[in-house]
Amino acid sequence: MSLYGLTAFALVYALAVASPVVELNRLTPAGFLAMALVIACVLPAVLGAYTLFAARARARLSRPGTVRWVQRGTGAVMAGAAIAVATR
């Protein structure tokens, strides 16, 4: 899990980003704590999901067969782009 989700900076940043949605001049201390609690719960969950999916993608993309498939796919895209440019 990323340490970013556990720092006070992340909470302050998320609250700053939420300022267009929430009227900060009407925000009470209880409302601030509620928003901080929601951010403290949601942010690590989202970053944890990113970490999990990145680990799975890395494991899959490191297989030789997958690397070959990706290289062939990108080669086909580049060849298609070359044909599209050449025919214009």
C-alpha positions in Angstrom: 0.0 0.0 0.0 1.2 3.5 -0.8 2.3 5.7 2.0 0.7 8.6 0.1 -2.7 7.5 1.3 -1.6 7.7 4.9 -0.2 11.2 5.0 -1.9 14.4 6.1 -0.8 16.0 2.8 -3.2 13.6 1.0 -6.1 14.7 3.2 -5.3 18.4 2.7 -4.9 18.0 -1.1 -8.2 16.1 -1.4 -10.0 18.8 0.7 -8.5 21.5 -1.6 -9.7 19.6 -4.7 -13.2 19.4 -3.0 -13.4 23.1 -2.6 -15.4 23.7 -5.8 -18.0 21.2 -4.5 -18.1 22.1 -0.9 -18.6 25.7 0.4 -15.6 26.0 2.6 -16.9 29.1 4.4 -19.9 27.1 5.6 -17.8 24.0 6.6 -18.0 23.2 10.3 -15.3 21.4 12.2 -17.5 18.3 12.3 -18.0 18.5 8.6 -14.3 18.8 8.1 -13.7 15.7 10.2 -16.4 13.8 8.3 -14.8 14.7 5.0 -11.3 13.8 6.3 -12.7 10.5 7.6 -14.2 9.6 4.2 -11.1 10.6 2.4 -8.9 8.6 4.8 -11.0 5.6 4.1 -11.6 5.9 0.3 -8.1 7.1 -0.7 -6.2 4.1 0.6 -8.8 1.7 -0.9 -8.5 3.3 -4.3 -4.7 3.4 -4.2 -4.6 -0.2 -3.0 -6.8 -1.2 -5.9 -4.4 0.6 -8.3 -1.5 -1.3 -6.7 -3.2 -4.6 -7.0 -4.1 -4.1 -10.7 -0.6 -2.8 -11.4 0.9 -5.9 -9.8 -1.4 -8.2 -11.9 -0.6 -6.3 -15.1 3.1 -6.5 -14.4 2.9 -10.2 -13.8 1.0 -10.8 -17.0 3.1 -8.5 -19.1 6.3 -10.1 -18.1 5.4 -13.5 -19.7 7.2 -14.1 -23.0 4.0 -15.0 -24.8 2.3 -11.8 -23.7 5.3 -9.7 -24.6 5.3 -11.2 -28.1 1.5 -10.6 -28.4 1.9 -7.0 -27.3 4.8 -6.4 -29.7 2.8 -7.9 -32.6 -0.2 -5.8 -31.7 1.8 -2.6 -31.6 3.5 -3.5 -34.8 0.2 -4.0 -36.5 -1.0 -0.6 -35.2 2.1 1.1 -36.5 1.8 -0.6 -39.9 -1.9 0.6 -40.0 -0.8 4.1 -39.2 1.9 4.0 -41.9 -0.7 2.8 -44.5 -3.1 5.6 -43.4 -0.4 8.2 -43.7 0.8 6.9 -47.1 -2.7 6.8 -48.6 -3.5 10.4 -47.8 
